[in-house]
Amino acid sequence: MENINNSNTSSQKGKNMTLKGYYKSLPEPTYPKKDFVNTIAEKCNVTLATANNWVKYGIKPSNPEHVRILSEITGISPECLWD
C-alpha cells in the first residue's frame, strides 16, 4: 500500500483518524471490464450472463436494438462488432 500516513490525525485538526475512517478515506477501486459489462446489461436491459456471452464469447444479440446500443457504447460500427 502506498502513501500510508503514520500520524493518527485526519485533515480536520485535533480529530483522530479511526481504522474505519482510514478505510473510508481510501479511493474506490475501479474495475473497467466489470463496469463495462454492467453498463451493457443495464442499457440493454439484459442479465449479466447475457452481456458476458456477448462480450466474452462473441455471441451476437438477436435483437437489432441491442446491437445498436452496443455500437453506441463502444463507438464501433455494428458491422464490425463481430467477426
Backbone bond lengths (Angstrom), bond angles and torsions (degrees), N, CA, C in turn:
res aa  C-N    CA-C-N  psi(-1)  N-CA   C-N-CA  omega(-1)  CA-C   N-CA-C  phi
1 M - - - 1.444 - - 1.519 107.02 -
2 E 1.284 117.54 137.93 1.456 120.83 -177.47 1.521 111.82 -104.34
3 N 1.313 114.22 156.77 1.464 122.45 175.60 1.529 114.48 54.53
4 I 1.306 115.91 45.99 1.456 118.49 175.44 1.519 107.63 -82.73
5 N 1.307 115.22 124.66 1.453 121.11 -179.99 1.517 108.24 -85.92
6 N 1.339 116.35 123.68 1.457 120.12 -175.87 1.518 113.31 -81.46
7 S 1.306 118.62 -7.11 1.460 118.57 179.08 1.517 109.22 -81.99
8 N 1.310 115.69 157.92 1.454 120.92 -178.40 1.522 110.95 -104.02
9 T 1.327 116.43 36.67 1.452 119.29 178.03 1.510 109.32 -127.40
10 S 1.298 115.22 145.77 1.455 120.61 177.59 1.521 108.38 -90.28
11 S 1.315 115.44 -175.07 1.458 119.64 178.81 1.522 111.80 -66.64
12 Q 1.324 116.25 -20.94 1.456 119.67 176.97 1.524 107.91 -84.43
13 K 1.323 116.33 120.26 1.462 120.74 -174.68 1.522 111.49 -59.24
14 G 1.336 114.48 136.33 1.438 120.80 174.90 1.517 115.11 81.01
15 K 1.325 118.44 -1.60 1.461 120.32 -179.31 1.525 108.88 -106.30
16 N 1.323 116.39 127.04 1.459 121.17 179.85 1.516 110.82 -76.78
17 M 1.324 114.12 144.30 1.465 121.06 176.89 1.522 107.56 -85.35
18 T 1.315 116.87 132.45 1.461 121.63 175.10 1.524 108.52 -97.21
19 L 1.319 115.97 166.58 1.459 120.41 176.53 1.520 110.22 -60.61
20 K 1.334 115.95 -44.08 1.467 120.71 178.45 1.528 110.39 -62.30
21 G 1.324 116.44 -42.43 1.463 120.57 178.60 1.513 112.09 -63.47
22 Y 1.336 115.98 -40.99 1.463 120.21 177.86 1.526 110.02 -61.70
23 Y 1.327 116.34 -46.83 1.466 121.23 179.58 1.525 110.84 -58.48
24 K 1.331 116.59 -45.93 1.461 120.49 -179.20 1.530 112.22 -65.75
25 S 1.338 117.01 -24.99 1.459 120.23 -178.33 1.526 112.71 -80.83
26 L 1.325 117.47 -12.60 1.460 120.40 179.76 1.523 109.86 -69.46
27 P 1.335 118.10 147.45 1.468 119.97 179.40 1.526 110.99 -66.27
28 E 1.312 115.15 149.20 1.461 121.07 177.64 1.530 108.80 -68.32
29 P 1.335 117.36 138.59 1.458 119.58 177.03 1.523 110.13 -72.32
30 T 1.305 115.82 156.34 1.459 120.03 176.51 1.528 109.21 -119.51
31 Y 1.287 115.28 143.22 1.456 123.10 179.12 1.525 107.54 -132.45
32 P 1.330 117.20 81.23 1.473 120.13 -173.50 1.529 114.58 -54.77
33 K 1.314 117.57 -41.78 1.474 119.13 -178.24 1.523 110.97 -68.55
34 K 1.307 116.32 -44.62 1.470 120.18 179.09 1.529 110.08 -64.50
35 D 1.332 116.36 -42.84 1.468 120.29 178.28 1.528 111.11 -61.70
36 F 1.328 116.86 -38.51 1.460 121.78 179.33 1.535 110.71 -62.19
37 V 1.329 116.64 -48.03 1.470 120.73 179.92 1.528 110.03 -64.98
38 N 1.325 117.17 -39.76 1.469 120.26 177.30 1.520 111.32 -62.00
39 T 1.322 117.39 -40.52 1.464 121.89 178.31 1.524 110.45 -62.61
40 I 1.315 116.33 -44.63 1.465 120.42 179.00 1.528 110.30 -60.48
41 A 1.322 116.09 -48.17 1.465 120.09 -178.75 1.520 110.91 -60.17
42 E 1.319 116.14 -42.53 1.468 120.41 -178.71 1.525 111.81 -67.01
43 K 1.325 116.82 -49.42 1.466 120.06 -176.13 1.523 113.07 -69.27
44 C 1.328 116.94 -29.96 1.464 120.43 179.10 1.524 112.36 -93.15
45 N 1.317 116.33 -5.79 1.464 121.85 -179.52 1.537 111.42 57.02
46 V 1.352 113.44 49.55 1.463 120.93 177.35 1.525 108.52 -126.66
47 T 1.321 116.08 171.02 1.461 120.38 178.53 1.527 110.18 -74.85
48 L 1.343 114.85 162.02 1.464 119.42 175.35 1.521 110.80 -62.29
49 A 1.317 116.91 -34.78 1.467 120.67 178.55 1.528 110.54 -61.26
50 T 1.319 116.89 -42.55 1.465 120.96 179.30 1.528 110.27 -65.37
51 A 1.329 116.89 -46.74 1.469 120.46 178.94 1.525 110.89 -60.61
52 N 1.331 116.88 -40.68 1.470 120.60 177.06 1.522 111.38 -62.92
53 N 1.328 117.36 -39.65 1.467 120.23 178.33 1.527 111.04 -60.69
54 W 1.310 116.34 -40.81 1.464 119.74 179.17 1.523 111.13 -65.09
55 V 1.321 115.85 -46.68 1.464 121.01 -173.09 1.524 112.39 -78.90
56 K 1.311 117.06 -49.81 1.464 120.41 -172.62 1.526 113.73 -83.08
57 Y 1.325 116.53 -31.37 1.465 119.20 -173.98 1.523 113.49 -112.71
58 G 1.322 116.72 1.49 1.455 120.63 174.79 1.515 114.84 70.86
59 I 1.313 116.97 22.86 1.469 120.23 178.75 1.526 108.36 -79.04
60 K 1.316 116.12 128.08 1.463 121.31 -178.38 1.528 110.09 -86.12
61 P 1.333 117.21 131.37 1.470 119.65 177.64 1.520 110.61 -63.27
62 S 1.321 115.69 144.75 1.464 119.71 177.94 1.525 111.38 -81.42
63 N 1.326 117.04 -20.35 1.458 121.94 -179.57 1.538 109.72 -85.88
64 P 1.338 118.76 117.59 1.465 121.48 179.98 1.537 113.18 -59.01
65 E 1.326 116.76 -28.46 1.462 120.20 178.55 1.531 110.55 -65.93
66 H 1.310 117.21 -36.33 1.459 120.81 177.13 1.521 110.59 -66.23
67 V 1.307 116.58 -40.12 1.468 120.70 177.06 1.526 109.64 -61.69
68 R 1.312 117.21 -42.87 1.460 121.39 178.96 1.529 110.66 -61.31
69 I 1.324 116.52 -44.16 1.471 121.03 -179.34 1.526 110.23 -64.50
70 L 1.320 117.18 -43.25 1.465 120.42 178.34 1.521 111.27 -61.57
71 S 1.319 116.22 -39.75 1.454 121.02 177.04 1.524 110.87 -63.65
72 E 1.314 116.15 -41.54 1.461 121.83 179.60 1.534 111.19 -64.84
73 I 1.322 116.53 -42.98 1.466 120.99 -178.85 1.525 111.32 -65.49
74 T 1.332 116.24 -43.19 1.462 120.43 -173.11 1.528 114.56 -91.22
75 G 1.328 116.46 -23.49 1.465 119.06 -174.59 1.518 112.19 80.63
76 I 1.320 117.17 9.25 1.467 122.50 178.54 1.521 107.63 -96.86
77 S 1.320 116.85 135.50 1.464 119.46 -179.39 1.529 109.50 -63.69
78 P 1.334 117.23 147.68 1.474 120.92 -178.03 1.533 112.88 -54.96
79 E 1.325 117.48 -34.00 1.471 121.30 -178.39 1.528 111.87 -68.19
80 C 1.325 116.86 -23.31 1.458 120.66 -175.19 1.527 114.37 -103.36
81 L 1.315 117.98 -1.55 1.466 120.30 -177.60 1.532 112.69 -66.04
82 W 1.339 117.89 -29.97 1.458 122.47 179.53 1.498 108.95 -129.78
83 D 1.339 115.49 155.56 1.484 120.97 179.48 1.500 110.79 -66.12
